[in-house]
Amino acid sequence: MEAPNLVLKNHSGAKDTPRCPLGIDDYTLANDYHGWSGMDDADEPKQGIEPKQGSESSFRSLSAKVVTDAKFESFILALIAINGVMMGIGTTDFVTDNPHVLQAFQAVDYAFLIIFTFELVFAFGHHGLGLFRSGWLTFDFLVIMLSWAFPTLQVVRGFRCLRLLTRIESVRKIIYALQSVLPMLASIVVLLSVIFYVSAVTFTDLFKPMYRQGLTSEDYFGSLPKSLFTLFQVMTGAGWPDIAREVMKTYSWAWIPFVSFIFVTMFIVIELTIAALCKSVSNMESMGTSEGTGESERDARMSRLEDEIERLANKTGSTRNIVSKPFRASAPAILYSNPVTAWYDAFLLPVDGDEQIIVSAMSQDSEDSTKNWFQSLCGSAVRNATFQKTIVILILVNSITMGVATFDFVTENAKVEFVFNVVDYTFLVIFTFEIILQFGYRGWNCFKFGWLMYDFFSLTLSWVLPTLLMPRAFRSFRLFSRVGFLRDIIAALLFVLPNLFVIAALLLLMIYIFGVIFTDLFKSMYDDGLTSEDYFSSLDRTLFTLFQCMTIAGWPDIAREVIHTYSWAWFPFVSWIILSKFIMVQLIIAVLCQSLAHVPTNRNDTDADDNDAAAKMDRLEQKLGMLASNIDTLLLESRGN
């Protein structure tokens, strides 16, 4: 029997038509949709994107020559810059207060607008409706149309300066790099929003009456919106010690929620945002190196695939028709390629119907054929995608009702408050029923998953302490285990949690040592009337003051008060700032950068990467590996027979 004639279709013709992501340089927009964009040979080019040479009109030919001319592009770039400078000058008094000068500036601005409109007309002539397939050209179109529609609005005209972003290559790379981490940034924003909301509900519940009782100088936590604004101020580090100290005069334990919120938001979530931006810069640098090597790398991969297929063809020898058994992977794939510890896997909550795959003890009972009817019933419920989506919606609605319940029209009206309490108990009963179903399906294995344990204890606290809003508010954190992209961020943080613990332990040791030193050096200053606040009279106050200095919030004022008495006091303050803020906090950023390497940039390869050639080749290589395994199995079976 002859070897099978295996032929690999090569799509490397894209190297003859280099890609131009913006579609505004020396290439047509068609290059964005051919070659390695995922278009099959059978697909026809989109009408209006790539003109055929034999039928293009003289105007289209002229437009193509104009918009692809480098000198014309440089001319437009210079006009945009000059127009931007003139719009800035046009806001000064000597222009706005002089009608003749103002009229002249407006005439010049209209001249610029006409030139930019002509450029847009040429772009339409060259690209046709394909112009709207380029985001940058669509942005140019909208800005120019808005400039004609609202000629007197300086804001709209000012947007024309942003067209520089479409013309400067380095700026375009930055924008593309930011786009690459945009889903990650959006996930971080959602994570921060949930933390903010739950914290605002908690702070409102704890400290709402303080202003009415005359215990604070401002109404920081009198309502949910005021609490959100105050917490945003605290997160930025602007004056948060003053707010905290006002509250701590009444509630000495109030430093716990303040420090916890600052640590989670300022030192984790915000630094996570910085880490994501660092990743975008890394993507930008990789873009510069990959542009010149992308084609050669793809050609090399295609060549390796061809060699592998040829090797398999020779390996089968005289076998013409191989009927392959259905290939089934021996083990499920793990979402992250790096090895993870048992505690890391155990913390993730498996939700059937989602892309997250957990390698854990659940594989032993998920397919158990001896399940009783109750376990089967519970399993069909908790594994149902509609049921899980319903729970997510209920968690969201319950979070909103808990926030509304902090307003005065609820707390000051007994009937309305009773209705809200009944609604909250209804949610609690539903969530309790869900955790019972989880127990019925998974049994004691529920305690092998951190999120299920969190659900259990949060619901237990809600039943034990029904009058406290804080335990009920913490139920909103259950969203982290239910929403995929939030689970990705939490999973990434869990992956580096041991490193974060090491840094936190080192930081605690440092702050304790410095706390003892500062207390010993400056303990009596407040009693002697040398400082305006009691910063260092006891160890707990010193620790709080050092934490304040680490956040850079008002530390120069504290240091100067001490330096007035002890001129050498700058040394311990500067040493603490350098060690804590500029070393330890930066270590946290470095660890978080490592964590983001384990966040999938795209959770749905089948849908989102369908037009990406690299992803297609990845799948092709995987299938080829599966084919090789099947062939080896068949050859072994044939030799055994």
N, C-alpha and C positions, 0 to 999 in steps of 0.2 A: 504494500500500500504506500502511496506517495505521501510525502510530508504536506501538510496543509499549507496552502498559499496564503500567508498572513501579510496583509498590506496595511500600513499605518498611513492615514491621511495626514499630510503635513500642512499646517496652517501658518507656516513661518513666512508666508509672503508679506506679512505686515512689515518686514524689515525694509521693504521697498517703499513703503508709505509710512514714514515715521508719524507717531502720534503727536498731536498738539492739543493738550487738554482744554485749552481755551477756545481753540478754533478761530483765532484772530491773527495768527502770524502768517507764515508762508504756506500754510496748508488749509485745506477746506475742512469744514466740520465733518465731512464724511469720514475722515480718518479716525474720528472718535468712535465710529460705529463699525469699523472693519478690522481686519487683521485679528488681533487678540482680544477683541471686545466680546467675543462669544457668538458672532453672527455666522450662521452656516452658509455654505456656498449656495445652497438653494434659495436663500433669502435674497430678495431683490433690494437694492439700495432704496432708501426712503426718497420719495419724490420731493424735489426741492432742496435736497441736501448736496448731491454731487451732480453738477450739470454735465451733460454729455457734450463733448467737444463739437460734434457735428451739428447740433441744433441750438447752441446757445446764441442768444441775441447779442448785438453789438453793445447794448447797455450792460448786459451781464458781463461781457468780456471787459468793458471799461471799468466796471465796478470791481472786478477781480483784480485788475492791475492796480487800482487805486488802494484798495484796502490791504493788499499784500505788499505794498511798496514800503520799504523800511524808512525812507525819508518822510513819507506821508505819516507814518506811525509816529516818528520822532516829532514831527510838526504838531500833531494833535496832542502829544504828551506835553510839549512846551506850552500850548494854548491852555490846557487844563491847569497847569501850574500857574500861569499868568492870571487866568481867570480867578483862581483861588486866592491869590495875593490881592487882587483888586476887590474881591468881595470882602476881604478883611479890612482893607483901607476904607471901603464904603460904609463901614460902621462907625467911623470916627466923626467927631463933631464938625470938623471943617467941611465935611461932605454933606452930612445930614442937615446942617444949619444953613447951607448955601444952596438955594434952589437951582441955580445955573450949574454948579458943580455936580449936584445930585442928578440933574437931567443928563449931563454928559456921561456920568458913570452908568446910568441906566441904559443909555444908548449903546455904550460899549458892551454892556452885559448882553443886550439883545443881539449884538453882532456876534459875540461868542456863541450864543444859543443857536443862531442861524447856522454857523459853521458846524457846530456839533450835530445839528439836525441833518445837514447835508451828508456828514459822515455816516450817520445812521441810515440815510437813504441808500448810500453806496453799499453799506453792509447788508441791507435788505436785497439790493440788486444782486449781490454776490451769493448770499446764503439762502435767499428766499425765506420760506417759513421755517427752514432749518435753523434760522437765527435763534428761535426760542428754545432750541435744544442746548444752547450754551447759556449757563447761568450768568456769566459775566455780561454777555451781550444783552440778555434780557434785563439785567440791572441797568445797563446804559439806556435801554429803551424806556423803562419806567421812569428813570430820573429825568430824561429829556421831556417826556410827555407831561410829567408833573410840573416841570418848569414852565411849560406853555399853559397848563391849566391854572397854575397859581403863580403868576409872574411877580406878585408883590411879596410873597413869602420868602424871607431870607433863608429860612430853615431848608426849604426845598431846594433853593439854588445852592446852598452850601453842600448838599449831597453830591453835587457834580464833582466836588473835589475827591470824593471817594472813588471816582472813575480811575484815579491814578493806580488803585489797587489792581485794576485789570491790565495795566500796561507794564508794570515793573515786575520782572521775573522773581526777584528775591521776595517781594511782598506776596506774590502769588503763592510761593512755596510756603510761606508762613500761614496763609489762609488755608491751603490744602492740608498742612500739618494739623491745624486746629480742627479742621473738619474730620480728620482721622480719629481724633479723641473726643469728638462732640458727643457720641452716645455715652461715653464714659463720664464726661462732665455732666451730662443730663442726669445720669444715675446718681452722681454725687449730690447734685442739687436736690433731687427728690429725697435722698437720704437725709440731707441737712434740713429739708423742710419738715419731714416727719419728726426729727429730733427737736426742732424749734417748736413745733405745734404741741408736742407732748410736754416739753419743758414749760411752755407758756401756760398751759392748763394747770400744771403742777404749781408753778410760782403764783398764779392767780389764786388758786385754792389755799395756798399757805399764807400769803401775805396781803390778800385783798383789803382787809379792813384797816391796815396800818395808817394810811393817809387820813382817813376819816377820824381816826383816834388821835391824830396829831403826832404820830411817831416817826413820820418821814417828812422831809421838806418838800418833796414832790410826790405826785400820785404815780408811782412807778408801776404798781401792779393792781390798780383798781378795776381793770377790765382786761379782757383777752387782747384787744388791739394794743392797749398800753403795755401789757406784759411783752408782747411780741416786739414792740419798738425798744423797750428797755433791754431785752435780751439781745437784740441786734447791736445795741450800744455796748453791751457787755462783751459780745463776741469780738467787736472791733478793738477792745481794750481801752476805749475812751472813757475815763472816769469811773470805771466799774468799781474800784476800791472804795470810792466815796459812797456809792450805793450800797455795797456790801456792808460797810461799817455802820451805816445808818440802820440797816436791818439787824445787824449783829448786836447792837446796843439793846434790842428787845429780845431777840432770839439768838443766844450765843452759839447755837448749833447751825446757824444759817450759812456759815462758811462752807458746809458740806454741799448743798445744792449749787452754790455759786462756783466753787472750785471744780466740781464735777462737770458742770455745764461748760466752763471755760476749757477744761482739759479735753473734753470730747469734741467741742466745736473748733476751738482755736488750734489745738495741737494735734488733732486727728483729722477732722473733716476738711478744714481749711488747708492743712499741710497736704492732705490727699489731693486737693485741687492743684496745689503747686506741683506735686508729683506727676499729675496728669499732664500739666503744661510742660514739664520736663520731658515727658514721653513724647509730646507733640514736637518739641525741638529735636529730639532724637529721630523722629520720623522725618523731619525736614532735612536733617543731615543725610539720612539714608536715601532720600529722594535724589539728592545730587549725585550720589555714587551709583544709584541703580538706573538712572536714566541712560547712562552710556553702556551699562552692562546688561540691561534687561533683555534685549534681543538675543545677545550671545548666550545668556544663561538659559533662556527658553529653548534656543536651538540645541544647547548641550543636553538639556533634559529630554527633548524630543529625540535626540540621537541615542541617548541611553535607553529610552523606551523602545525604539526601533531595534536596538541590539538585543534587548531582553526578549522581545517577541520573536526575533530570529532564533535566539537560543532555545526558546520553548518549542519553536517549530522543528528545529533539528533534534531536540530531545525526544519528541514524539515519534520520530523516525517514520515508519511506514503506516502509522496510524492516521487514517484520513478523517474519520468521523469520530470524534470523542464526545460522548454524551456525558457531560459533567454532572456529578451529583450536586444538589443544592448546597451551596457553601454557607456554613454557619460559623460565625466567630466563636471561639471557645470561651471567650470571656468578654464581658462588656467593656467598652472603651471608657476611660476616665476622662473627664472634661479637661483636667489639667495634666500636662505631660510630666510634670515634676513629681517625684514620690512624695506622698503625704503621710502623715502619721495617723494612727487609729483615732485619736481624739478629734482630729480635723474632719475625717470622714463622718464620725459619729455625730458631729454637731449639725451637719446639714440634714434638712428635712426632706426626704424623698417625696415628691409629688408626682404621681403618675399623670401622663399626658404632657409633661414638661420635658425639656431637653436635658435637664440635670440627671446624671446617672451616678448613683452612689454604689460603691463596692462595699458592702457591709453584711451584717448578719441577716438583713432582711431578705437576702437571696435564698435563705433556707426555708422561709415560711411563705414566700410570695407565691410559690407554685405547689404548695403542699396539697396533695390530693386528698388527704384525710381530714380536711377542715370540716368542722361541724357547720350546721346551717346558719348559726348566729355569726360565726366568724366570716362565713361567706357573704352574709348579708351586710355586715359591717365593712368588709373589704370592697364590695361593689359600690358602697356609698362613698368611702373616703378616697377611692381611686377614680371616682367619676369626675371628669373635668368640669362639668356644669356645677356640681356640688361645691368644688373648690372655688370656682369663680363666684358662686353665691356667697361663700364665707368671706372672700376678699371684699365684696361689695358691702356686706354687713359690717365688717370691721371698719371700713371707711365711713359708713353712715353713723355707726356708733361713736367714732372719733369726732365727727361733726356735732352730734347731739351733746357730747360731753363738753365741747367747747362752748356751745350755745348755753349750756346749763350754768356757766359761770357769769352770765350777764345778770344785771340787776332785775330785769323784768321777770326772771325766773326765780332768783334767790329771795326776792322780796314779795313774791306772790305764792302763797301756800298751795293753792290749787294747781297752778302751773308747775310748781316744783314737784308736786305729787305725780302729775302726768309724766314729767321727765324721769322721775324715779321708776315709775312703772315701765316705761319704755326701756330704761337701762336694765332693769331686771329681766325683761323679755330677751334682750340681747344676751344677757348673762346665761339665761336658761338655754338658749340656742347654742352658744359656744360650749356650754357644759355638755350638751347632748353630742356635740361634735367630738369632744375629747373622749366621751364614753365610747363612741364609735371607733376612735383610734385605738383605745384600749381593747375593745372587742376584737379588732382585727389583728393588732400587733402584739397584744398581751404585754408581758413585762419588757418586751423589746422597745416599748415606747421610751423607756428610760435610757436607751442607748443613743437617743437623738436629742441634742441640746435644745433644739427649737420646740420639740414636743414637751420636754421637761419645763421649758419656760412657759409654754401655754398652760401646763398643769398648775404650776405654782402661781402664775398671775391670776388664773381663775379661782384658785383656792383662796388667795388673799382677798379677791373681790367678794367672796362669800363670807370670809372671816371678818373683814373690815368694810362693811357695806356703806358706811357713812363717809369714808375717806375717798376723795376723788382721785388721789394720786395712784393707788393701785389699779383703779379702773382705767386711768389714762395710760398706764403702761401696757394695757392690752393693745394699744395701737401699734406697738413694736412688733406685733405678730405679723404685720404686713411684710416684714423683712424675710420671713420664711415662705411667703406665698407669692411674692412678685419676683419674677425671674431675674431682672437686671439688678434689683436690690440684693437678691441672694448672691449674685456674682460678686458684688462689692464686699458684702459681709464675708463671703468665703475667702476672698483675697486677703482681707484683714486677718481672718483666722489663720491663714497660711503663715503669716509672719508674726502671729501673736507671741510665740516664744521669744522672738527677737525684741518685740516691743516690751515684753515683761522684763527682759534683761536690762533694757535701757531705762525702764521705769524704776527698777530696783536700784540701779546705779544712781539715778536722779534723786530718789528718796534718800539714799545714803548721803549724797552730797548735800542735799538741802538740810538734812539733820545735822551734819557736821558744821555747816555754815550757821545753822540756827543756834547751836550751842556757842559758837564763837561770837556771833553778833550779840546774843543775849549777855554773854559775859562782858563784852566790851562796852555796850551802850545801854545796859539795863536801867540805870538810874536817871537817864536823861529826861524822861517825862516827869518824874517826880521832882526833879530840880528845875522844871519849867524851861528846859532847853529845846523841846520839840512841841509842835502843836498837837500831835496825836501820840497815843501810846503805842509806839511801834515795836519796842524791844523789851518791855518790862517782864515778859514771861516767854517761855519757849513756844507756846502755841501762837502768841501774837507775832513773835519773830518769824515763825514758819509762814504765817499768812503774809507778812510783809515781804519776805523773800520770794514767795510765789508771785506777789504783785510786781516785784522788780523783774522777775523772769518774763512777765508779760509786757514789759517796757511801759507799763501804765503808771505815769507819774513818778518814776524812780528818781529822776533828777531833783525833784523837789525834796524828796526824803533825804537824798544824799547831801544836798546843799545845807539842809537844816543841821545835819550831823557835822558836816565839814566846818560850819561856823564855829563849832567848839573844838573839834579834833581835825586839824588840817590834813592829817595823814589818812583820814577815813575814806578818801577816794579809792585807796588801794583795795580794801576788801569789797567795796561795791563794784568796782570795775572787774575785779577777779570773778565775782559771782556772776555778773552779767555775761562775761565771755564764756565761762564754763557752762552755764545753764542755757542761755539763749543762742549763742553762736556755735556751740559744740553739740550739746545734748539734743536740742530741738532740731538741729540740722541732721543729726543721726536719725531722728524720727522720720524726717523727710526721705532720707536715703532708704530706710527700711520700707516706707510706703511706696517708693519708686519700685522697689523689688516686688511688692505685693501686686502692683498694677500689671506686672508682666504676666500674671496668672489670671487676669480678667479677659475673657474672650471679647474681642472687638466686635464680633458679630455672632449672635446666638443662633442664627438661622442660615446656615450655609446653603441650604437647598434653594431658598428664595432669593437671598440677597447677593450671593456670590455666583448666581447662575450665568452671569455675563462676564465673569472674570476668568481669564484663561489660566491663570496660575492655580486657581481653585479647581478648575476642571482637570488640569494635569495632576493635581494632588489626588483627586478621586480616581483618575485613570491609573495612577501608580498603585493605589490601594486595590483596585479591581485586578490589576495585573498580578499583584502579590497573591490575591485570592486564587487567581487562575493557576499560578505556579504551584500553589499548595494542592489544588485539585488534581493537577497533572501528576504531581509526585505521588499522590494517593492512588490514582488510577494505575500508574506504572507499577507500584508496589503490589496492588491487587492482581494485575495481569501476570506479574512474575510469580506470585503465589499460586495462581491457577495453573 
